[in-house]
Amino acid sequence: MAGNPYFDQPLTPVRPRMFNSTLAKVVWTVVPVVTLGLCAAVPFVVAAVKGVVKPWLAVGYVVAEIAIIGVAMAMDPDPDSGNPFTGFVLMLLIIASATHTALLDNEKISIGK
């Protein structure tokens, strides 16, 4: 006898996962750090393609990354000036994107999922 489909279904739909292993989580979290923020939005674009987050979150990250890097470069285009504010803004981008990437599979966070 076949099982009852109402009893055999999970109570909540299973959300796709971004990371298949701890190594994958570490690699994806290091992407914004290694690329110095130039690829800060890449993990979110991949997560949107996988269905882990909504597409608007990935678009928001792409726009924010372009805006932050654009503003940082417009503030101080001369690399020899020694202005620390540009580096500070880029460090904030790197830290925020690495932290948010690490939290992509966290069940307690529901924004954009």
Secondary structure, DSSP 4 states (H G I P E B T S, - for coil): -PPPHHHHS-SSPPPPPS-SSHHHHHHHHHHHHHTTTTTTTHHHHHHHHHTSS-HHHHHHHHHHHHHHHHHHHHH---TTS--HHHHHHHHHHHHHHHHHHHTTT-TT--TT-
